[in-house]
Amino acid sequence: MTHIRISAIIITHNEAQNIAACISSLIAVADEILVIDAFSTDTTREIAEKAGAKVIDMEWKGYAQNKNAANNLASNPYILSLDADEVLSLEMKNAILAVKNNLQGAYAFRRKNYFCGKWIRFCGWYPDVKVRLFPKNGSEWQGDFVHETLKINVPVTLLQGDLYHFSYKKKVELILKLQKYTDLAAAEMHKNGKKATFVKLYVSPIVKFLKTYFFALGFLDGYYGLFISYHLAKAVYIKYRKLSIM
């Protein structure tokens, strides 16, 4: 039976440290690999092209807009969307190949996050289920600022295996990302007319910590579970503080 062809899409900007591993993990399952690059100033383009991907320069307009534009450039009926710091595990590749001759609907992956040399098993970070394989037609990324979401109208099947996410090599990288996130999140809430109430500003961070560290069993991840829980809670406070002065 003929396999249904898949286009892999990777959105990049200065991902020279990650892009080769990402592309390498896609070679066995994707019939086309497109790297949509927001004019990287490092060697992302050269590495991606050498690894076998087609690189297309695209002005950065936001995750949702760039991903939708990239999907429109894909040649095949199915899209496999990965971030540059993500790698398909062997089990995940085999799971995709097993369904490739009869793709139906969309497929979700369990994402396993690697933080400062440790796999995070709790904190709400695993299983971090994401829809990553879906039909090109009828699918659309939505979201103006943060947390772009995929709008689809087809059934979703969870595939076996893990999508490895090599997210943060140093603790400071999480802190810097959360700082950027709080800017975007506050801007999104401001646009939607939301207000920073007393409860949101002072109670929500406590609730976030309790949910992450206790209810999501973050304490079982040891020191890094505490570190992640604290900074996720702190980010909640900071985004509402920024909203309060807008």
HUCOR-V148957 format. One record per residue. N is the residue number from 1. RES is the residue in one small letter. PHI is phi as a letter, one per 20 degrees, with the letter a starting at -180 (* if undefined). OMEGA is omega in degrees with one decimal (none if undefined). Layout:
N|RES|PHI|OMEGA ; N|RES|PHI|OMEGA
This chain:
1|m|*|-177.6 ; 2|t|f|177.7 ; 3|h|f|172.2 ; 4|i|f|-173.9 ; 5|r|f|-175.2 ; 6|i|c|171.1 ; 7|s|d|175.5 ; 8|a|e|-179.6 ; 9|i|d|176.4 ; 10|i|c|176.8 ; 11|i|e|-174.9 ; 12|t|c|164.3 ; 13|h|b|-179.6 ; 14|n|l|-179.3 ; 15|e|d|-176.8 ; 16|a|g|-177.9 ; 17|q|f|-171.6 ; 18|n|d|-163.2 ; 19|i|f|-177.2 ; 20|a|f|-179.4 ; 21|a|f|179.2 ; 22|c|f|-179.1 ; 23|i|f|-179.4 ; 24|s|g|-178.5 ; 25|s|f|-177.4 ; 26|l|e|-172.9 ; 27|i|g|-173.9 ; 28|a|f|-172.8 ; 29|v|d|-175.6 ; 30|a|d|177.5 ; 31|d|e|178.4 ; 32|e|b|178.0 ; 33|i|c|179.7 ; 34|l|d|173.6 ; 35|v|d|-179.9 ; 36|i|e|-168.4 ; 37|d|d|179.9 ; 38|a|e|175.0 ; 39|f|l|178.1 ; 40|s|g|177.7 ; 41|t|d|175.3 ; 42|d|d|-175.2 ; 43|t|e|-180.0 ; 44|t|g|-178.0 ; 45|r|g|-176.8 ; 46|e|f|-179.4 ; 47|i|f|-178.7 ; 48|a|f|179.8 ; 49|e|f|178.2 ; 50|k|f|-179.3 ; 51|a|f|175.5 ; 52|g|o|-179.4 ; 53|a|e|171.0 ; 54|k|e|-176.2 ; 55|v|d|179.3 ; 56|i|c|177.4 ; 57|d|f|179.8 ; 58|m|b|177.2 ; 59|e|g|-177.5 ; 60|w|f|178.1 ; 61|k|c|-176.9 ; 62|g|o|-175.7 ; 63|y|g|-175.7 ; 64|a|f|-177.9 ; 65|q|f|-179.3 ; 66|n|f|178.2 ; 67|k|f|178.1 ; 68|n|f|177.7 ; 69|a|f|178.6 ; 70|a|f|179.5 ; 71|n|g|179.2 ; 72|n|f|179.2 ; 73|l|e|-177.7 ; 74|a|f|-176.9 ; 75|s|e|-169.8 ; 76|n|d|-173.7 ; 77|p|f|179.0 ; 78|y|c|179.2 ; 79|i|d|171.0 ; 80|l|d|-173.0 ; 81|s|d|177.1 ; 82|l|c|167.8 ; 83|d|e|-175.2 ; 84|a|f|-179.5 ; 85|d|e|178.0 ; 86|e|d|-177.4 ; 87|v|c|175.7 ; 88|l|f|173.3 ; 89|s|f|178.4 ; 90|l|f|178.9 ; 91|e|f|178.4 ; 92|m|f|176.9 ; 93|k|f|179.2 ; 94|n|f|178.9 ; 95|a|f|178.2 ; 96|i|f|179.2 ; 97|l|f|-178.6 ; 98|a|f|-178.8 ; 99|v|d|-171.4 ; 100|k|f|-179.8 ; 101|n|e|-179.4 ; 102|n|b|-178.6 ; 103|l|f|179.2 ; 104|q|b|-178.8 ; 105|g|m|-179.4 ; 106|a|d|-175.5 ; 107|y|c|179.3 ; 108|a|d|179.2 ; 109|f|d|169.5 ; 110|r|e|-179.8 ; 111|r|e|-177.9 ; 112|k|d|-171.7 ; 113|n|e|179.7 ; 114|y|d|-173.7 ; 115|f|c|175.7 ; 116|c|l|176.4 ; 117|g|n|-177.6 ; 118|k|c|172.1 ; 119|w|f|178.8 ; 120|i|e|-174.1 ; 121|r|e|-175.7 ; 122|f|c|-179.9 ; 123|c|m|-173.2 ; 124|g|m|-179.1 ; 125|w|e|176.8 ; 126|y|b|-3.7 ; 127|p|f|-179.8 ; 128|d|e|-168.4 ; 129|v|f|-179.6 ; 130|k|c|172.1 ; 131|v|f|-175.2 ; 132|r|c|179.6 ; 133|l|c|-170.9 ; 134|f|b|178.9 ; 135|p|f|179.5 ; 136|k|f|-178.6 ; 137|n|f|176.6 ; 138|g|n|179.6 ; 139|s|d|-177.6 ; 140|e|b|173.3 ; 141|w|e|-179.6 ; 142|q|c|179.7 ; 143|g|p|-176.9 ; 144|d|e|-171.4 ; 145|f|c|-176.4 ; 146|v|c|173.5 ; 147|h|l|176.2 ; 148|e|f|-178.6 ; 149|t|c|-177.8 ; 150|l|e|176.3 ; 151|k|e|179.5 ; 152|i|c|-179.5 ; 153|n|c|-179.4 ; 154|v|c|176.7 ; 155|p|f|-179.4 ; 156|v|d|178.3 ; 157|t|d|176.8 ; 158|l|e|179.3 ; 159|l|e|176.4 ; 160|q|f|179.6 ; 161|g|o|-177.7 ; 162|d|c|167.0 ; 163|l|e|-177.8 ; 164|y|f|-180.0 ; 165|h|d|-179.8 ; 166|f|e|-165.0 ; 167|s|f|-172.0 ; 168|y|c|178.1 ; 169|k|e|179.4 ; 170|k|c|-179.1 ; 171|k|f|-177.7 ; 172|v|f|180.0 ; 173|e|f|175.6 ; 174|l|f|-179.4 ; 175|i|f|-179.4 ; 176|l|f|178.5 ; 177|k|f|179.4 ; 178|l|f|176.2 ; 179|q|f|177.5 ; 180|k|f|179.3 ; 181|y|f|-178.4 ; 182|t|f|174.9 ; 183|d|f|-176.9 ; 184|l|f|-178.8 ; 185|a|f|178.5 ; 186|a|f|178.8 ; 187|a|f|179.0 ; 188|e|f|179.3 ; 189|m|f|178.1 ; 190|h|f|179.0 ; 191|k|f|-178.6 ; 192|n|e|175.0 ; 193|g|m|-179.4 ; 194|k|e|-177.5 ; 195|k|c|178.0 ; 196|a|e|179.5 ; 197|t|f|178.2 ; 198|f|g|-178.7 ; 199|v|f|-179.5 ; 200|k|f|-174.6 ; 201|l|f|-172.0 ; 202|y|d|-179.1 ; 203|v|e|-177.4 ; 204|s|g|177.3 ; 205|p|f|178.6 ; 206|i|f|178.5 ; 207|v|f|179.5 ; 208|k|f|179.6 ; 209|f|f|-179.1 ; 210|l|f|-180.0 ; 211|k|f|-175.8 ; 212|t|f|-172.3 ; 213|y|e|-176.4 ; 214|f|d|-174.7 ; 215|f|f|175.9 ; 216|a|e|173.1 ; 217|l|m|179.3 ; 218|g|g|179.6 ; 219|f|f|177.9 ; 220|l|f|175.3 ; 221|d|e|174.7 ; 222|g|m|-176.8 ; 223|y|g|-176.7 ; 224|y|f|174.5 ; 225|g|f|176.9 ; 226|l|f|-179.8 ; 227|f|f|-179.6 ; 228|i|f|-178.5 ; 229|s|f|-179.8 ; 230|y|f|-175.1 ; 231|h|f|173.4 ; 232|l|f|177.4 ; 233|a|f|178.6 ; 234|k|f|179.4 ; 235|a|f|177.1 ; 236|v|f|178.2 ; 237|y|f|-174.9 ; 238|i|f|-178.6 ; 239|k|f|177.7 ; 240|y|f|174.3 ; 241|r|f|178.2 ; 242|k|f|177.9 ; 243|l|f|-175.6 ; 244|s|f|-178.3 ; 245|i|d|178.5 ; 246|m|e|none
